Amino acid sequence: MALRFRCLALLPALAMIAIDARADAVTDWNIQAFDSFKAAGIGGNPQFRALAILHVAMSDAVNTVQNRYARQVLDGPLEPSASADAAAIAAARGVLSALAPTQKAKLDAAYAAALAPLPEGAARNAGIAIGERAAAAAIADRANDATNAPDTYRPLTAPGSWIPTTPPLFAEYARARPWVLARPDQFRPGPPPALDSAAYARDYNETKELGAAKSTSRTAQQTEAVKFWSQPNLGSVWFEAARQTSAARGLDLADNARLFAWLAMAGANSFIVDWDAKFVYNRWRPITAIRNGDQDGNDATERDAGWTPLNATPMHPEYPSQAAILASTTAGVLQAVFGPGAGPAITVTDNADAKLTRRFDNFAAIVEETRLVRIWGGIHFRSALEASDLMGRQLAAYVVANSLQKPR
């Protein structure tokens, strides 16, 4: 079990974090992006959409100069005499200024500081122009991706019956256009276990016991893990893991640009394919299921009328699990690039408190904990996590195999 450490006990790990923060333009601006999104209040589904736009633009900008990997959205001639660093920096600033406009002053300052070490002249100017075109192309490519479509969700209810009036989060993402994939339902899983099945009873009783707010079966370490893996940490830790591993393995600018574009596109897709399945199956959450255990037709599920979970229940259906599919998707990309080996160890940091960290030996260990905390927190059933794991691995493999390959 990974344990939480105080920062003073992690000087070697924090030294690695300091190194990765200045590794190159791609990783520097990935950090800048998360800072900007946090300040602008951009999270969840829109955050990953923004990250995909950002890193696709940076990858296309770099490859317009270096032509190491195929471009995703930017057309036009290659410009090998331009500065790839300037291109990446300008692309990042262009995307983030458009998507987080309230942060423009800070972004402009970061942009000036990033360009300062680069020699003035034709190469830098050409790189800046490439980056600006890449940013515009990436933003234009997603202008009609349906993520801003009107919310037309209709709850299942009888006319005249009261329902909770808070709408579900980002229901429009079920119909959004994904990156690389042909359609949102490309990796849709089969249905969850029938309510009267033994598998459902297994899931029900496991979450009921371990995920209750006052569970006596959940350990203190498990409760601590649940608290760490709050919503803001679920996405950022994977990019933190990528930055640390990239620095340790010595990836160059083009390889980093491709890695982070793959990671962001696949991660953004995970929200789309997950929301597609969620709103097809419309599965109830544990809090609803356990409070209505006498109505599911299963003799092995005893009702607890006052049951509450440790975590707050998200406002979208239970099956599949976004946390689990994001974990297996991003880990799948990282394993495709770095291999399934154990090293180096990865230290991830709490977004709200930088003194709180968790250390893992490999990507698979992060995946496993981020899955299990959804049971320990009382907001998911195991079958959803298992289905999500398969979806994520399929999604990662498809994105890697079908985008940003070497030019022919």
C-alpha positions in Angstrom: 0.0 0.0 0.0 1.4 3.4 -1.0 1.6 5.7 2.0 1.4 9.4 2.4 4.7 11.2 3.3 5.6 14.7 4.5 7.7 16.8 2.1 10.7 16.9 4.3 11.0 13.2 4.0 11.0 13.3 0.2 14.0 15.5 -0.7 15.2 13.2 -3.5 11.7 13.0 -5.0 11.1 16.7 -4.7 14.5 17.3 -6.4 13.2 15.2 -9.3 10.0 17.4 -9.4 12.2 20.5 -9.5 14.2 19.0 -12.5 11.1 18.1 -14.4 9.6 21.5 -14.0 12.3 23.0 -16.2 12.8 20.1 -18.5 11.6 21.7 -21.8 8.9 23.8 -23.3 6.3 21.0 -23.3 6.6 20.0 -19.6 7.0 23.6 -18.5 3.8 24.7 -20.3 2.0 21.6 -19.0 2.7 22.9 -15.5 1.6 26.4 -16.6 -1.6 25.0 -18.0 -2.6 23.3 -14.7 -1.8 26.5 -12.8 -3.9 28.5 -15.3 -6.8 26.1 -15.2 -6.8 26.0 -11.4 -6.9 29.8 -11.2 -9.6 30.0 -13.9 -11.7 27.3 -12.3 -11.5 24.9 -15.3 -11.7 21.3 -14.2 -13.1 17.9 -15.1 -14.2 17.3 -18.7 -13.4 20.8 -20.0 -10.0 20.7 -18.5 -9.0 17.6 -20.4 -10.5 19.0 -23.6 -8.3 22.1 -23.1 -5.2 20.0 -22.4 -5.8 18.0 -25.6 -6.1 21.2 -27.6 -2.9 22.6 -25.9 -0.7 19.5 -26.5 -1.9 18.8 -30.0 -1.0 22.4 -30.9 2.4 22.1 -29.3 3.1 18.7 -31.0 2.1 20.1 -34.4 4.2 23.2 -33.9 7.3 21.2 -33.0 6.8 18.8 -35.9 6.3 21.6 -38.4 10.0 22.3 -37.6 11.4 18.9 -36.9 9.0 16.6 -38.9 9.7 13.7 -36.4 6.0 12.7 -36.1 2.8 13.3 -38.1 0.8 16.5 -37.5 -2.7 16.2 -36.2 -4.5 19.5 -37.3 -1.9 21.9 -38.8 -1.4 21.9 -42.5 1.3 23.8 -44.5 4.9 23.4 -45.4 7.6 22.2 -43.1 10.0 24.9 -41.8 13.2 23.2 -40.6 15.1 26.5 -40.2 12.6 27.7 -37.5 13.0 27.4 -33.8 11.1 24.4 -32.5 11.2 25.8 -28.9 9.8 29.1 -30.0 7.1 27.2 -31.9 6.1 25.2 -28.9 6.1 28.2 -26.6 3.9 30.3 -28.9 1.5 27.4 -29.5 1.0 27.0 -25.7 0.5 30.7 -25.1 -2.0 30.9 -28.0 -4.1 28.1 -26.8 -4.1 28.9 -23.1 -4.8 32.6 -23.7 -7.8 31.7 -25.7 -9.1 29.0 -23.3 -8.3 30.7 -20.0 -8.5 34.4 -21.0 -8.7 35.6 -17.3 -5.1 34.4 -17.0 -3.7 36.3 -20.0 -1.5 38.6 -18.0 0.3 35.7 -16.2 0.5 33.8 -19.5 2.0 36.8 -21.3 4.7 37.1 -18.5 5.4 33.3 -18.7 5.7 33.6 -22.5 8.2 36.5 -22.4 10.3 34.6 -19.8 10.3 31.5 -21.9 11.3 33.3 -25.1 14.0 35.4 -23.4 16.8 32.7 -23.6 16.2 32.1 -27.3 18.3 34.1 -29.7 16.4 36.9 -31.4 16.2 36.6 -35.2 14.6 34.9 -38.1 14.5 31.4 -36.5 12.7 32.6 -33.4 10.3 34.7 -35.4 9.5 31.9 -37.7 8.9 29.6 -34.7 6.5 32.0 -33.1 4.5 32.3 -36.3 4.3 28.5 -36.5 3.2 28.2 -32.9 0.5 30.9 -33.4 -0.8 29.0 -36.5 -0.8 25.7 -34.6 -2.8 27.2 -31.7 -5.4 28.7 -34.1 -5.7 25.4 -36.0 -6.1 23.3 -32.8 -8.7 25.7 -31.5 -10.6 25.8 -34.8 -10.5 22.0 -35.1 -12.6 21.7 -31.9 -14.9 24.6 -32.5 -17.8 22.3 -33.4 -17.0 19.2 -31.3 -20.4 19.4 -29.5 -18.9 20.0 -26.1 -20.8 23.3 -25.9 -24.1 21.9 -27.3 -27.3 22.7 -25.4 -27.9 20.4 -22.4 -30.9 18.3 -23.5 -30.7 15.7 -20.8 -34.2 14.4 -19.6 -34.3 12.4 -16.3 -36.3 9.2 -16.2 -39.4 10.1 -14.2 -43.1 9.9 -14.2 -45.0 13.1 -15.0 -45.7 15.0 -11.8 -43.1 13.2 -9.7 -40.4 15.3 -7.9 -36.8 14.7 -8.9 -33.6 16.3 -7.7 -33.2 19.5 -9.7 -29.4 19.7 -10.0 -28.6 18.7 -13.6 -26.0 16.1 -14.3 -22.4 17.3 -15.0 -21.5 17.7 -18.6 -24.2 15.5 -20.1 -23.4 16.9 -23.5 -20.1 15.1 -23.5 -21.9 11.9 -24.3 -22.4 13.2 -27.8 -19.1 15.1 -28.3 -16.6 14.4 -31.1 -13.6 12.5 -29.9 -9.9 12.8 -30.9 -8.7 10.1 -33.4 -11.6 7.7 -32.6 -14.4 7.4 -35.2 -17.3 7.8 -32.7 -18.0 8.1 -29.0 -19.4 4.5 -28.7 -16.4 2.9 -30.2 -15.4 1.2 -27.0 -18.7 1.1 -25.3 -18.8 -1.8 -22.8 -21.6 -4.3 -22.3 -24.2 -3.6 -19.7 -23.5 -3.8 -16.0 -24.5 -7.0 -14.1 -28.3 -7.6 -13.7 -29.7 -6.4 -10.4 -30.8 -10.0 -9.5 -27.3 -11.5 -10.3 -24.7 -12.8 -7.9 -22.1 -10.4 -9.4 -24.4 -7.4 -8.5 -24.8 -8.8 -4.9 -21.1 -9.1 -4.6 -20.5 -5.5 -5.8 -23.4 -4.1 -3.6 -22.2 -5.7 -0.4 -18.6 -4.8 -1.0 -19.3 -1.2 -1.5 -21.9 -1.1 1.3 -19.4 -2.5 3.8 -16.2 -0.7 2.7 -17.6 2.6 1.3 -19.9 3.7 4.1 -19.1 7.0 5.7 -18.8 5.3 9.1 -17.4 1.9 7.9 -15.6 -0.1 10.5 -14.1 -2.4 7.8 -12.2 0.3 5.9 -8.7 0.9 7.3 -7.2 4.2 8.2 -4.8 3.9 5.2 -7.7 3.3 2.8 -9.6 6.3 4.2 -6.4 8.4 3.7 -6.2 7.2 0.1 -9.8 8.2 -0.6 -9.2 11.7 0.7 -6.1 12.1 -1.4 -7.8 11.1 -4.7 -10.2 13.9 -4.8 -11.4 15.2 -8.1 -8.6 17.8 -8.7 -6.0 15.2 -8.2 -7.5 12.6 -10.6 -6.2 14.2 -13.8 -3.1 16.2 -12.7 -1.3 13.3 -11.2 -0.9 11.5 -14.5 0.8 14.5 -16.1 2.9 14.8 -13.0 3.9 11.1 -13.5 4.6 11.8 -17.2 6.8 14.8 -16.4 8.9 12.9 -13.8 9.3 9.8 -16.0 10.1 11.9 -19.1 12.8 13.7 -17.2 14.3 10.5 -15.8 14.3 8.8 -19.3 15.6 11.9 -21.0 13.0 12.4 -23.7 13.7 15.3 -26.1 11.3 18.0 -27.2 9.6 16.1 -30.1 9.2 12.9 -28.1 7.7 14.9 -25.2 5.4 16.8 -27.5 4.1 13.5 -28.8 3.8 11.9 -25.4 1.8 14.7 -23.9 -0.4 15.0 -27.0 -1.2 11.3 -26.8 -1.8 11.6 -23.1 -4.1 14.6 -23.4 -6.0 13.3 -26.4 -6.6 9.9 -24.9 -7.5 11.4 -21.5 -10.0 13.8 -23.1 -11.5 10.9 -25.1 -11.9 9.0 -21.8 -14.5 11.5 -20.7 -16.4 11.2 -24.0 -16.5 7.4 -24.3 -17.3 7.2 -20.6 -20.2 9.7 -20.8 -21.6 7.9 -23.8 -21.8 4.7 -21.8 -23.0 6.4 -18.6 -26.0 7.9 -20.2 -26.9 4.8 -22.2 -27.0 2.6 -19.1 -28.1 5.2 -16.6 -27.0 3.0 -13.7 -27.8 4.1 -10.1 -25.1 5.1 -7.7 -24.5 3.1 -4.5 -26.3 5.6 -2.3 -29.5 5.0 -4.3 -29.0 1.3 -4.7 -28.3 0.6 -1.0 -31.1 2.7 0.2 -33.4 0.8 -2.1 -32.0 -2.7 -1.7 -35.4 -4.1 -1.1 -36.5 -3.2 -4.6 -33.8 -4.7 -6.7 -35.2 -8.3 -6.8 -32.1 -9.7 -5.2 -32.4 -11.6 -1.9 -28.7 -11.1 -1.2 -28.9 -7.3 -1.0 -30.2 -6.1 2.3 -31.5 -2.5 2.4 -29.9 0.2 4.6 -32.3 3.1 4.6 -29.8 5.6 6.0 -26.6 4.5 4.2 -24.3 7.3 3.1 -20.9 7.1 1.3 -17.6 8.5 2.5 -17.2 10.5 -0.7 -19.7 13.0 -2.1 -21.6 11.2 -4.9 -20.8 12.8 -8.3 -23.7 14.1 -10.4 -23.6 11.5 -13.2 -24.5 7.8 -13.5 -22.3 5.1 -11.9 -21.4 2.8 -14.8 -18.6 3.1 -16.1 -16.2 4.9 -13.7 -14.5 8.0 -15.0 -11.7 7.8 -12.5 -10.9 4.2 -13.5 -11.1 4.7 -17.2 -8.9 7.8 -17.0 -6.4 5.9 -15.0 -6.1 2.9 -17.3 -6.2 5.2 -20.4 -3.3 7.4 -19.3 -1.3 4.5 -17.8 -1.8 2.7 -21.1 -0.2 5.6 -23.0 2.6 5.9 -20.5 3.3 2.2 -20.7 3.3 2.3 -24.5 6.0 5.0 -24.4 8.1 3.9 -21.5 7.3 0.2 -21.2 5.7 -1.7 -18.3 8.8 -1.7 -16.2 8.8 -0.5 -12.6 11.1 2.5 -12.6 11.5 5.2 -11.7 9.4 5.6 -8.6 6.7 8.3 -9.0 5.7 10.8 -6.4 2.4 12.6 -6.9 1.3 15.7 -5.1 -2.0 16.9 -3.7 -3.3 19.9 -5.6 -4.7 21.6 -2.5 -1.7 20.9 -0.2 1.8 20.5 -1.8 3.0 19.0 1.5 0.9 15.9 0.9 2.2 13.3 -1.5 2.0 9.7 -2.4 4.7 7.5 -3.8 4.3 4.6 -6.2 6.7 2.1 -7.8 5.0 2.1 -11.2 2.0 3.2 -13.2 0.1 0.1 -12.5 0.2 0.8 -8.8 -1.4 4.2 -9.3 -4.1 2.7 -11.5 -4.9 0.1 -8.8 -5.2 2.6 -6.0 -7.3 5.1 -8.0 -9.7 2.2 -8.8 -10.0 0.9 -5.3 -10.7 4.3 -3.7 -13.9 4.5 -5.6 -15.1 1.5 -3.7 -13.6 2.6 -0.4 -15.3 6.0 -1.0 -18.7 4.4 -1.6 -19.4 5.9 -5.0 -18.8 2.9 -7.4 -19.2 -0.8 -7.7 -16.4 -3.1 -8.7 -18.0 -4.2 -12.0 -17.9 -0.5 -13.2 -14.2 -0.4 -12.4 -13.4 -3.6 -14.3 -15.3 -2.5 -17.4 -13.6 0.9 -17.3 -10.1 -0.7 -17.0 -10.7 -2.6 -20.3 -12.2 0.5 -22.0 -9.2 2.6 -21.0 -6.6 0.1 -22.2 -8.4 -0.3 -25.6 -8.7 3.5 -25.9 -5.0 4.1 -25.2 -3.8 1.5 -27.6 -6.0 2.9 -30.4 -4.9 6.5 -30.0 -1.2 5.5 -29.9 -1.5 3.3 -32.9 -3.6 5.7 -35.0 -2.1 9.2 -34.5 1.2 11.1 -34.4 3.2 8.3 -36.0 6.4 8.9 -38.0 5.9 10.6 -41.4 5.9 8.3 -44.4 
